[in-house]
Amino acid sequence: MPHAARSALHLGSTTSRSTSPSGPSGTARGRARRTVTALVGAGAVVALGLVAACAPLPYEPPATPSAEASQDAAPVEAAPAETADQTGAPTCATLGESRAAGGGSDVDPASFPTGPTSATFADDAIHPIADAPAPQLPVTVESVDGRTVEITDVSRIIPVDLYGTLGEIVYSLGLGANVVGRDLPTGFPEAADVPVVTGAGHALDVEAILGLDPSVILTDATILTDDVRGQLESSGIPVVYFDEARTLDGVDDRIRAVATALGVPAQGEALVERTDRQICAALGAVPRDTGNPRVAFLYLRGSNIKMLFGPGSGADDLIQEVGGEDAGTVIGLTQQYAPVTSEAIISAAPDAYLVMTDGLESMGGLDAMMAIPGLAQTPAGEARRVVDMDGSRLLTFGPRTGSTIASLVEAFYGVPAPELPAS
């Protein structure tokens, strides 16, 4: 029997890419990944997640409906010790460092697009870093909730979370053929025929999961209730929890953690390196002068749920990465999201709205969206500057994060999307 490598998952540590607290003078910003800070600037972009009221959501707001479960799962700090060859990922230039080195597009902010724009992907496929790698098992890992879990078989994997991150990682590692169940956001073509095991509100269907006879379940606290957690853990199936934090800094560690749990740490390192190169290329396309558009991320579901996302939601980090400032942070939100009021939106004064494509459609289009109180009474509303993107891609923070950033840069600033390294 192979040696049982013992390692711990740490998804919140910051070991892979260097950061800079501020960009060069004149830009007033660096990536500020670890401490979420408001960027000072003139403009504003509000991200509106409008999702169909009658269809299942690509994802639900963080901490809903599993706030209690989230409190139980505190991240642990421990890296793969014996399984992965920690050669280190290439240092990724921060947005500030890229500008200091003369990177970025030279575009006049006055030329940035106005009106509605769709952020699209030239290539939305999953590109595995390896072709059916052979897992080195058994492996023992420490789940983010503090439990020690031994994994002896990864032939039948169920990766489920609120955003489809874990499924994207498993497929990108080359183990997609082993996936027997998925969440709704893991909807890329390669997974289309895999059964969905999430029901209304993205709650896990325990009966459906157990019926698929999984050999391991990968998940996080965003999608679990205490009752579901208890049922899964009492089933005898290995269940590994991962940190649900939405930050660019967490991308590398989450990939490493999943790869370690599945016995393919070398493929995890290779995927980290490719992901970093793509993120770097995407950041290099951010204009040197973005005009610091203020970015607020709103989550709307039909006409009933209207939320402004803020610090810790992941939207704030993504907004900063593409050269804007988070309106939710600017107006003083101290939580991940809060109900939207016309007063709050007018006070936020966004320069643009970023919406989810399916949500915009569920509202009946742009005119119906602008009829929401307060939206039209902003710089964004007056210019009808609306960018829509696939909701299953916006907050995934997985191996395709580079293409998400590149697509947003193209949509917001009108610059050609950079060609991302394929390997």
Sine and cosine of phi, psi and omega as CSV:
sin_phi,cos_phi,sin_psi,cos_psi,sin_omega,cos_omega
0.00,0.00,0.70,-0.72,0.02,-1.00
-0.88,0.48,0.43,-0.90,0.05,-1.00
-0.87,0.49,0.74,-0.68,0.01,-1.00
-0.98,0.18,0.98,-0.18,-0.03,-1.00
-0.94,0.35,0.75,-0.66,0.00,-1.00
-0.95,-0.30,0.82,-0.58,0.01,-1.00
-0.51,-0.86,0.15,-0.99,-0.01,-1.00
-0.78,-0.62,0.55,-0.83,-0.02,-1.00
-1.00,0.09,0.84,-0.55,0.19,-0.98
-0.76,-0.66,0.93,-0.36,-0.15,-0.99
-0.98,-0.19,-0.11,0.99,-0.03,-1.00
-0.96,-0.28,-0.07,1.00,-0.04,-1.00
-0.98,0.22,0.26,-0.96,-0.10,-0.99
-0.80,-0.60,0.99,0.11,-0.11,-0.99
-0.91,-0.41,-0.19,0.98,-0.25,-0.97
-0.98,-0.20,-0.68,0.73,-0.06,-1.00
-0.87,-0.49,0.63,-0.78,0.02,-1.00
-0.97,0.26,0.40,-0.91,0.01,-1.00
-0.77,-0.64,0.30,-0.95,0.02,-1.00
-0.74,-0.68,0.75,-0.66,-0.08,-1.00
-0.93,0.37,-0.33,0.94,0.03,-1.00
-0.41,-0.91,0.40,-0.92,0.05,-1.00
-0.99,0.12,-0.13,-0.99,0.03,-1.00
-0.90,0.43,0.37,-0.93,0.00,-1.00
-0.87,0.49,0.67,-0.74,-0.07,-1.00
0.97,-0.22,-0.46,0.89,0.05,-1.00
-1.00,-0.08,-0.42,0.91,0.05,-1.00
0.84,0.54,0.47,0.88,0.00,-1.00
-0.24,-0.97,0.57,-0.82,0.23,-0.97
-0.83,-0.56,-0.25,-0.97,-0.09,-1.00
-0.98,0.20,-0.43,0.90,0.08,-1.00
0.69,0.72,0.82,0.58,-0.09,-1.00
-0.96,0.27,-0.65,0.76,-0.17,-0.99
-0.99,0.15,-0.59,0.80,0.05,-1.00
-0.93,-0.37,0.90,-0.44,-0.04,-1.00
-0.97,0.26,0.91,-0.42,-0.01,-1.00
-0.82,-0.58,0.48,-0.88,0.05,-1.00
-0.97,0.25,0.67,-0.75,0.07,-1.00
-1.00,-0.01,0.61,-0.79,-0.04,-1.00
-1.00,-0.06,0.83,-0.56,-0.02,-1.00
-0.23,-0.97,-0.08,-1.00,-0.15,-0.99
-1.00,-0.08,-0.57,0.82,-0.19,-0.98
-0.99,-0.15,-0.15,-0.99,0.02,-1.00
-0.40,-0.92,0.66,-0.76,0.08,-1.00
-0.80,-0.59,0.80,-0.59,0.04,-1.00
-0.96,-0.28,0.78,-0.62,0.03,-1.00
-1.00,-0.09,0.89,-0.46,-0.04,-1.00
-0.96,-0.26,0.93,-0.36,0.08,-1.00
-1.00,-0.01,0.98,-0.17,-0.02,-1.00
-0.96,-0.26,0.90,-0.43,-0.13,-0.99
-0.85,-0.53,0.56,-0.83,-0.08,-1.00
-0.81,0.58,0.74,-0.67,-0.04,-1.00
-0.96,0.29,-0.47,0.88,-0.08,-1.00
-0.99,-0.11,-0.28,0.96,-0.04,-1.00
-0.98,-0.22,0.41,-0.91,0.06,-1.00
-0.87,0.50,0.60,-0.80,-0.01,-1.00
-0.97,0.26,0.55,-0.84,0.18,-0.98
-0.87,0.50,-0.55,0.84,0.11,-0.99
-0.30,-0.95,0.32,-0.95,0.06,-1.00
-0.96,-0.26,0.32,-0.95,0.05,-1.00
-0.84,0.54,0.59,-0.81,0.03,-1.00
-0.80,0.60,0.56,-0.83,0.04,-1.00
0.96,0.28,0.12,0.99,0.07,-1.00
-0.78,-0.63,0.82,-0.57,0.16,0.99
-0.98,-0.17,0.32,0.95,-0.18,-0.98
-0.92,-0.40,0.73,0.68,-0.02,-1.00
-0.88,0.48,-0.64,0.77,-0.01,-1.00
-0.91,0.42,-0.65,0.76,0.00,-1.00
-0.91,0.42,-0.60,0.80,-0.01,-1.00
-0.89,0.46,-0.59,0.81,-0.02,-1.00
-0.93,0.36,-0.44,0.90,-0.04,-1.00
-0.98,0.21,-0.42,0.91,-0.15,-0.99
-0.97,-0.23,1.00,0.09,0.02,-1.00
-1.00,0.10,0.71,-0.70,-0.01,-1.00
-0.87,0.50,0.56,-0.83,0.10,-1.00
-0.92,-0.39,0.47,-0.88,-0.03,-1.00
-0.96,-0.29,0.97,-0.23,0.09,-1.00
-0.27,-0.96,0.74,-0.67,-0.07,-1.00
-0.98,-0.18,0.34,-0.94,0.13,-0.99
-0.82,0.57,0.87,-0.49,-0.14,-0.99
-0.99,-0.15,-0.71,0.70,-0.13,-0.99
-0.94,-0.34,-0.23,0.97,-0.12,-0.99
-1.00,-0.09,-0.62,0.78,-0.12,-0.99
-0.99,-0.15,0.65,-0.76,0.12,-0.99
-0.99,0.13,0.98,-0.17,-0.14,-0.99
-0.98,0.19,0.97,0.26,0.04,-1.00
-0.98,0.19,-0.28,0.96,0.04,-1.00
1.00,0.03,0.67,-0.74,0.05,-1.00
-0.98,0.21,0.40,-0.92,0.03,-1.00
-0.87,0.49,0.65,-0.76,0.00,-1.00
-0.89,0.46,0.81,-0.58,-0.04,-1.00
-0.99,-0.11,0.83,-0.56,0.03,-1.00
-0.88,0.47,0.71,-0.70,0.09,-1.00
-0.97,0.25,0.20,-0.98,0.04,-1.00
-0.85,0.53,-0.69,0.72,0.02,-1.00
-0.89,0.45,-0.69,0.73,0.00,-1.00
-0.91,0.41,-0.61,0.79,0.03,-1.00
-0.88,0.47,-0.67,0.75,0.01,-1.00
-0.94,0.35,-0.64,0.77,0.00,-1.00
-0.88,0.48,-0.53,0.85,-0.01,-1.00
-1.00,0.05,0.12,0.99,0.01,-1.00
1.00,0.04,0.21,0.98,0.00,-1.00
-0.98,0.19,0.12,-0.99,0.02,-1.00
1.00,-0.10,0.37,-0.93,-0.01,-1.00
-0.99,0.15,0.56,-0.83,0.05,-1.00
-0.99,-0.11,1.00,0.03,-0.09,-1.00
-0.80,-0.60,0.70,-0.71,0.04,-1.00
-0.97,0.26,0.83,-0.56,0.01,-1.00
-0.80,0.60,-0.45,0.89,0.00,-1.00
-0.91,0.41,-0.30,0.95,-0.03,-1.00
-1.00,-0.06,-0.02,1.00,-0.03,-1.00
-0.89,0.46,0.53,-0.85,-0.05,-1.00
-0.88,0.47,0.52,-0.85,0.19,-0.98
-0.84,-0.54,0.19,-0.98,-0.05,-1.00
0.98,0.20,0.00,-1.00,-0.08,-1.00
-0.95,0.30,0.64,-0.77,0.03,-1.00
-0.61,-0.79,0.64,-0.76,0.08,-1.00
-0.99,-0.17,0.79,-0.61,0.09,-1.00
-1.00,0.06,0.95,-0.33,-0.09,-1.00
-0.91,-0.41,0.14,-0.99,-0.03,-1.00
-0.84,-0.54,0.84,-0.54,0.05,-1.00
-0.90,0.43,-0.53,0.85,0.00,-1.00
-0.67,-0.75,0.95,-0.31,-0.03,-1.00
-0.96,-0.27,0.21,0.98,-0.05,-1.00
-0.99,0.15,0.31,-0.95,0.14,-0.99
-1.00,0.01,0.76,-0.65,0.03,-1.00
-0.91,-0.42,0.99,-0.13,-0.03,-1.00
-0.85,0.53,0.64,-0.77,0.02,-1.00
-0.96,0.28,-0.34,0.94,0.01,-1.00
-0.53,-0.85,0.37,-0.93,0.01,-1.00
-0.99,-0.17,0.97,-0.25,0.03,-1.00
0.75,0.67,0.90,0.44,0.01,-1.00
-0.90,0.43,0.46,-0.89,0.00,-1.00
-1.00,-0.01,0.93,-0.36,-0.01,-1.00
-0.90,0.43,0.62,-0.79,0.08,-1.00
-0.99,-0.12,0.98,-0.22,-0.10,-0.99
-0.81,-0.59,0.34,-0.94,0.02,1.00
-0.97,0.25,0.28,-0.96,0.09,-1.00
-0.69,-0.73,0.61,-0.79,0.04,-1.00
-0.91,-0.42,0.80,-0.60,-0.04,-1.00
-0.78,-0.62,0.33,-0.94,0.09,-1.00
-0.97,-0.23,0.90,-0.44,0.02,-1.00
-0.91,0.41,0.39,-0.92,-0.06,-1.00
-0.91,0.42,-0.29,0.96,0.05,-1.00
-1.00,0.01,0.11,0.99,0.09,-1.00
0.99,-0.11,-0.14,0.99,0.01,-1.00
-0.98,0.21,0.53,-0.85,0.13,-0.99
-1.00,-0.07,0.80,-0.60,-0.10,-0.99
-0.82,-0.57,0.78,-0.62,0.10,-1.00
-0.99,-0.16,0.75,-0.66,0.00,-1.00
-0.89,-0.45,0.86,-0.52,-0.05,-1.00
-0.91,-0.40,-0.19,0.98,-0.11,-0.99
-0.50,-0.87,0.83,-0.56,0.04,-1.00
-0.86,-0.51,0.48,0.88,-0.03,-1.00
-0.98,0.22,-0.32,0.95,-0.02,-1.00
-0.67,-0.74,1.00,-0.03,-0.12,-0.99
-0.98,-0.19,0.68,-0.74,0.19,-0.98
-0.85,-0.52,0.96,-0.27,0.08,-1.00
-0.98,-0.17,0.85,-0.52,-0.05,-1.00
-0.64,-0.77,0.76,-0.66,0.14,-0.99
-0.38,-0.92,0.00,-1.00,-0.14,-0.99
-0.93,0.36,-0.46,0.89,-0.16,-0.99
-0.90,-0.44,-0.04,1.00,-0.03,-1.00
0.99,0.15,0.22,0.98,-0.06,-1.00
-0.90,0.43,-0.74,0.67,-0.08,-1.00
-0.91,0.41,-0.64,0.77,0.06,-1.00
-0.89,0.45,-0.66,0.75,0.03,-1.00
-0.88,0.48,-0.64,0.77,0.01,-1.00
-0.92,0.39,-0.72,0.70,-0.03,-1.00
-0.86,0.51,-0.72,0.69,0.02,-1.00
-0.91,0.42,-0.63,0.78,-0.01,-1.00
-0.93,0.37,-0.43,0.90,0.06,-1.00
-0.97,0.23,-0.19,0.98,-0.01,-1.00
0.99,-0.11,0.21,0.98,-0.04,-1.00
-0.95,-0.32,0.37,0.93,-0.02,-1.00
-0.87,0.50,-0.53,0.85,0.00,-1.00
-0.91,0.41,-0.28,0.96,-0.01,-1.00
-1.00,-0.02,-0.10,1.00,-0.05,-1.00
-0.99,0.17,0.82,-0.58,-0.04,-1.00
-0.92,-0.39,-0.16,0.99,0.04,-1.00
-0.43,-0.90,0.45,-0.89,-0.08,-1.00
-0.53,-0.85,0.19,-0.98,0.15,-0.99
-1.00,-0.02,0.15,-0.99,-0.03,-1.00
-0.90,0.43,-0.69,0.72,-0.02,-1.00
-0.90,0.44,-0.37,0.93,0.07,-1.00
-0.98,0.22,0.93,0.36,-0.15,-0.99
-0.92,-0.39,0.25,0.97,0.02,-1.00
-0.91,0.42,0.36,-0.93,-0.13,-0.99
-0.80,0.60,-0.59,0.81,-0.04,-1.00
-0.88,0.47,-0.40,0.92,-0.04,-1.00
-0.95,-0.31,0.11,0.99,-0.15,-0.99
-0.85,0.53,-0.54,0.84,-0.07,-1.00
-1.00,-0.02,0.01,1.00,-0.01,-1.00
-0.99,0.13,0.72,-0.69,-0.02,-1.00
-0.86,0.50,0.64,-0.77,0.07,-1.00
-1.00,0.05,0.75,-0.66,-0.05,-1.00
-0.92,-0.40,0.28,0.96,0.07,-1.00
-0.93,-0.37,0.63,-0.78,-0.03,-1.00
-0.96,-0.29,-0.53,-0.85,-0.01,-1.00
-0.87,0.49,0.69,-0.72,-0.01,-1.00
0.93,0.36,0.22,0.98,0.02,-1.00
0.92,0.39,0.32,0.95,0.12,-0.99
-0.94,0.35,0.57,-0.82,0.00,-1.00
-0.95,0.30,0.67,-0.74,0.09,-1.00
-1.00,-0.04,0.99,-0.13,-0.10,-0.99
-0.88,0.48,-0.65,0.76,0.00,-1.00
-0.88,0.48,-0.68,0.74,0.02,-1.00
-0.91,0.42,-0.64,0.77,0.01,-1.00
-0.89,0.45,-0.77,0.63,-0.04,-1.00
-0.90,0.43,-0.52,0.85,0.01,-1.00
-0.93,0.38,-0.32,0.95,0.02,-1.00
-1.00,0.02,-0.04,1.00,0.06,-1.00
0.78,0.62,0.83,0.56,-0.03,-1.00
-0.94,0.33,0.49,-0.87,0.09,-1.00
-1.00,-0.04,-0.32,0.95,0.06,-1.00
-0.34,-0.94,0.58,-0.81,0.04,-1.00
-0.87,-0.49,0.79,-0.61,0.06,-1.00
-0.94,-0.35,0.79,-0.61,-0.07,-1.00
-0.39,-0.92,-0.10,-0.99,0.11,-0.99
-0.54,-0.84,-0.01,-1.00,-0.13,-0.99
-0.97,0.25,-0.18,0.98,-0.07,-1.00
-0.93,0.36,-0.34,0.94,-0.17,-0.99
-0.87,-0.50,0.08,1.00,-0.10,-0.99
-0.91,-0.41,0.64,-0.77,0.25,-0.97
-0.99,-0.14,0.26,-0.97,0.02,-1.00
-0.87,0.50,-0.61,0.80,-0.02,-1.00
-0.91,0.42,-0.72,0.69,0.01,-1.00
-0.90,0.43,-0.66,0.75,0.02,-1.00
-0.85,0.53,-0.72,0.69,-0.01,-1.00
-0.89,0.47,-0.66,0.75,0.00,-1.00
-0.90,0.44,-0.67,0.74,-0.02,-1.00
-0.92,0.39,-0.70,0.72,-0.06,-1.00
-0.94,0.34,-0.48,0.88,0.01,-1.00
-0.99,0.14,-0.13,0.99,-0.03,-1.00
-0.97,0.25,-0.29,0.96,-0.05,-1.00
1.00,0.01,-0.10,0.99,0.04,-1.00
-0.99,0.17,0.73,-0.68,0.06,-1.00
-0.87,0.50,0.81,-0.59,0.02,-1.00
-0.84,-0.53,0.84,-0.54,0.00,-1.00
-0.90,-0.43,0.80,-0.60,0.03,-1.00
-0.99,-0.16,0.59,-0.81,0.00,-1.00
-0.86,-0.51,0.37,-0.93,0.02,-1.00
-0.92,0.40,0.76,-0.65,-0.04,-1.00
-1.00,-0.01,0.05,1.00,-0.07,-1.00
-0.84,0.55,0.67,-0.74,0.00,-1.00
-0.97,-0.23,1.00,-0.03,0.08,-1.00
-0.58,-0.81,0.43,-0.90,0.07,-1.00
-0.92,0.40,-0.52,0.85,0.02,-1.00
-0.90,0.43,-0.42,0.91,-0.04,-1.00
-1.00,0.08,-0.13,0.99,-0.09,-1.00
-0.87,0.50,-0.78,0.62,-0.08,-1.00
-0.89,0.46,-0.72,0.69,-0.05,-1.00
-0.92,0.39,-0.55,0.84,0.04,-1.00
-0.92,0.38,-0.67,0.74,0.05,-1.00
-0.87,0.49,-0.73,0.69,0.00,-1.00
-0.87,0.50,-0.67,0.74,-0.05,-1.00
-0.91,0.42,-0.70,0.72,0.03,-1.00
-0.90,0.43,-0.69,0.72,0.00,-1.00
-0.87,0.48,-0.65,0.76,0.02,-1.00
-0.90,0.44,-0.70,0.72,-0.01,-1.00
-0.89,0.45,-0.48,0.88,-0.03,-1.00
-0.99,-0.12,0.06,1.00,0.08,-1.00
0.98,0.21,0.38,0.93,0.01,-1.00
-0.78,-0.62,0.83,0.56,-0.08,-1.00
-0.88,0.47,-0.57,0.82,0.00,-1.00
-0.91,0.42,-0.65,0.76,0.06,-1.00
-0.92,0.40,-0.55,0.84,0.07,-1.00
-0.89,0.46,-0.69,0.72,0.03,-1.00
-0.90,0.45,-0.66,0.75,0.02,-1.00
-0.90,0.45,-0.63,0.78,0.01,-1.00
-0.93,0.37,-0.63,0.78,0.07,-1.00
-0.85,0.52,-0.72,0.69,-0.04,-1.00
-0.90,0.45,-0.68,0.73,0.04,-1.00
-0.91,0.42,-0.68,0.73,0.01,-1.00
-0.87,0.50,-0.69,0.73,0.01,-1.00
-0.89,0.45,-0.67,0.74,0.01,-1.00
-0.88,0.47,-0.63,0.78,0.00,-1.00
-0.94,0.34,-0.65,0.76,0.05,-1.00
-0.89,0.46,-0.68,0.73,0.02,-1.00
-0.87,0.50,-0.70,0.71,-0.01,-1.00
-0.89,0.46,-0.64,0.77,0.01,-1.00
-0.92,0.39,-0.68,0.73,0.02,-1.00
-0.90,0.43,-0.53,0.85,0.00,-1.00
-0.92,0.40,-0.27,0.96,0.01,-1.00
-1.00,-0.02,-0.16,0.99,0.03,-1.00
-0.89,0.45,0.79,-0.61,-0.02,-1.00
-0.81,0.58,0.56,-0.83,0.03,-1.00
-0.88,0.47,-0.55,0.83,0.05,-1.00
-0.86,-0.51,0.98,-0.21,-0.01,-1.00
-1.00,0.01,-0.16,0.99,-0.14,-0.99
0.97,0.24,0.10,1.00,-0.02,-1.00
0.73,0.69,0.85,0.52,0.03,-1.00
-0.88,0.48,0.69,-0.72,0.06,-1.00
-0.98,0.22,0.76,-0.65,-0.09,-1.00
-0.89,-0.46,0.89,-0.46,0.14,-0.99
-0.91,-0.42,0.66,-0.75,-0.03,-1.00
-0.94,-0.33,0.92,-0.40,0.03,-1.00
-0.97,-0.23,0.68,-0.73,0.10,-0.99
-0.94,-0.33,0.86,-0.50,0.03,-1.00
-0.80,-0.60,0.65,-0.76,0.08,-1.00
-0.84,-0.54,0.95,-0.33,-0.07,-1.00
0.85,0.53,-0.68,-0.73,0.03,-1.00
-0.96,-0.28,0.12,0.99,-0.14,-0.99
-0.97,-0.22,-0.64,0.77,-0.08,-1.00
-0.95,-0.32,0.84,-0.54,-0.01,-1.00
-0.71,-0.70,0.92,-0.40,-0.04,-1.00
-0.74,-0.67,0.63,-0.78,0.13,-0.99
-0.99,-0.15,0.86,-0.52,0.02,-1.00
-0.99,0.14,0.48,-0.88,-0.05,-1.00
-0.55,-0.83,-0.57,-0.82,-0.12,-0.99
-0.85,0.52,0.73,-0.68,0.06,-1.00
1.00,0.09,-0.04,1.00,-0.02,-1.00
-0.99,0.14,-0.27,0.96,-0.12,-0.99
0.99,-0.11,-0.55,0.83,0.04,-1.00
-0.89,0.45,-0.62,0.79,-0.01,-1.00
-0.88,0.48,-0.67,0.74,-0.01,-1.00
-0.92,0.39,-0.70,0.72,0.00,-1.00
-0.89,0.45,-0.67,0.74,0.01,-1.00
-0.87,0.50,-0.71,0.70,0.03,-1.00
-0.88,0.47,-0.62,0.78,-0.04,-1.00
-0.90,0.44,-0.53,0.85,-0.02,-1.00
-1.00,-0.07,0.23,0.97,0.16,-0.99
1.00,-0.07,0.32,0.95,0.02,-1.00
-0.91,-0.42,-0.10,-0.99,0.11,-0.99
-0.83,-0.56,0.59,-0.81,-0.10,-1.00
-0.99,0.17,0.90,-0.44,-0.05,-1.00
-0.91,0.42,-0.57,0.82,0.03,-1.00
-0.87,0.49,-0.65,0.76,0.05,-1.00
-0.93,0.36,-0.67,0.74,-0.06,-1.00
-0.87,0.49,-0.63,0.77,-0.04,-1.00
-1.00,0.07,0.08,1.00,0.17,-0.98
0.99,-0.14,0.27,0.96,0.08,-1.00
-0.87,0.49,0.66,-0.76,0.04,-1.00
-0.91,-0.42,0.13,0.99,0.01,-1.00
-0.73,-0.68,0.10,-0.99,-0.11,-0.99
-0.92,0.39,-0.53,0.85,0.02,-1.00
-0.36,-0.93,0.35,-0.94,0.00,-1.00
-0.49,-0.87,0.43,-0.90,0.02,-1.00
-0.85,0.52,0.59,-0.81,-0.01,-1.00
-1.00,0.03,0.71,-0.70,0.16,-0.99
-0.82,-0.58,0.36,-0.93,0.02,-1.00
-0.88,0.48,-0.59,0.81,0.01,-1.00
-0.89,0.45,-0.66,0.75,-0.02,-1.00
-0.91,0.41,-0.68,0.73,-0.03,-1.00
-0.92,0.39,-0.68,0.73,0.02,-1.00
-0.90,0.44,-0.64,0.77,0.05,-1.00
-0.91,0.42,-0.60,0.80,0.01,-1.00
-0.92,0.39,-0.49,0.87,0.05,-1.00
0.77,0.64,0.84,0.55,-0.01,-1.00
-0.93,0.38,0.51,-0.86,0.11,-0.99
-1.00,-0.02,-0.32,0.95,0.00,-1.00
-0.38,-0.92,0.39,-0.92,0.10,-1.00
-0.92,-0.39,0.71,-0.70,0.14,-0.99
-0.95,-0.30,0.89,-0.46,-0.09,-1.00
-0.86,-0.50,0.37,-0.93,0.12,-0.99
-0.99,0.14,0.71,-0.71,-0.10,-0.99
-0.84,0.55,-0.76,0.65,-0.04,-1.00
-0.92,0.39,-0.52,0.86,0.03,-1.00
-0.93,0.36,-0.67,0.75,0.05,-1.00
-0.86,0.50,-0.67,0.74,0.03,-1.00
-0.91,0.42,-0.60,0.80,-0.03,-1.00
-0.93,0.38,-0.42,0.91,0.02,-1.00
-0.99,0.15,-0.15,0.99,-0.04,-1.00
1.00,-0.08,0.25,0.97,0.05,-1.00
0.98,-0.20,-0.08,-1.00,-0.13,-0.99
-0.89,0.45,-0.69,0.73,-0.03,-1.00
-0.88,0.48,-0.67,0.74,0.01,-1.00
-0.91,0.41,-0.61,0.79,0.02,-1.00
-0.90,0.43,-0.67,0.74,-0.03,-1.00
-0.94,0.34,-0.22,0.98,0.05,-1.00
-0.98,0.18,-0.17,0.98,0.07,-1.00
-0.90,0.43,0.77,-0.64,-0.08,-1.00
-0.79,0.61,0.79,-0.61,0.07,-1.00
0.99,-0.13,-0.46,0.89,-0.11,-0.99
-0.91,0.41,-0.61,0.79,-0.03,-1.00
-0.97,0.23,-0.32,0.95,-0.06,-1.00
-1.00,-0.04,0.68,0.74,0.01,-1.00
-0.68,-0.74,0.29,-0.96,0.10,-0.99
-0.82,0.57,-0.61,0.79,0.02,-1.00
-0.90,0.43,-0.70,0.72,-0.01,-1.00
-0.92,0.40,-0.65,0.76,0.00,-1.00
-0.90,0.44,-0.60,0.80,0.01,-1.00
-1.00,0.01,-0.13,0.99,-0.08,-1.00
0.78,0.62,0.64,0.77,0.00,-1.00
-1.00,0.09,0.98,-0.19,-0.07,-1.00
-0.77,-0.64,0.81,-0.58,0.09,-1.00
-0.93,-0.37,0.81,-0.59,0.05,-1.00
-0.93,-0.37,0.55,-0.83,0.01,-1.00
-0.59,-0.81,0.47,-0.88,0.07,-1.00
-0.79,0.61,0.85,-0.52,-0.06,-1.00
-0.90,0.44,-0.40,0.92,0.00,-1.00
-0.98,0.20,-0.09,1.00,-0.01,-1.00
-0.95,-0.30,-0.42,0.91,-0.19,-0.98
-0.86,0.52,-0.76,0.65,-0.12,-0.99
-0.90,-0.43,0.45,0.89,-0.03,-1.00
-0.95,0.33,-0.67,0.74,-0.03,-1.00
0.79,0.62,0.77,0.63,0.03,-1.00
-0.88,-0.47,-0.38,-0.93,-0.04,-1.00
-0.89,0.46,-0.31,0.95,0.01,-1.00
-0.99,-0.14,0.31,0.95,-0.02,-1.00
-0.86,0.51,-0.61,0.79,0.01,-1.00
-0.84,0.54,-0.68,0.73,-0.01,-1.00
-0.95,0.32,-0.51,0.86,0.09,-1.00
-0.89,0.45,-0.73,0.68,0.03,-1.00
-0.89,0.46,-0.71,0.70,-0.03,-1.00
-0.87,0.49,-0.66,0.75,-0.01,-1.00
-0.91,0.41,-0.65,0.76,0.03,-1.00
-0.92,0.39,-0.64,0.77,0.02,-1.00
-0.87,0.49,-0.70,0.72,0.00,-1.00
-0.90,0.44,-0.69,0.73,-0.06,-1.00
-0.93,0.36,-0.66,0.75,-0.06,-1.00
-0.98,0.22,-0.59,0.80,-0.17,-0.99
-0.92,-0.39,-0.12,0.99,0.06,-1.00
0.96,0.27,0.25,0.97,0.03,-1.00
-1.00,-0.06,0.52,-0.85,0.00,-1.00
-0.86,0.51,0.66,-0.75,0.05,-1.00
-0.89,0.46,0.74,-0.67,-0.02,-1.00
-0.92,0.39,0.47,-0.88,0.11,-0.99
-0.98,0.21,0.83,-0.56,-0.07,-1.00
-1.00,-0.05,0.62,-0.79,0.03,-1.00
-0.84,0.54,0.71,-0.70,-0.02,-1.00
-0.99,0.12,-0.29,0.96,-0.02,-1.00
-0.49,-0.87,0.00,0.00,0.00,0.00
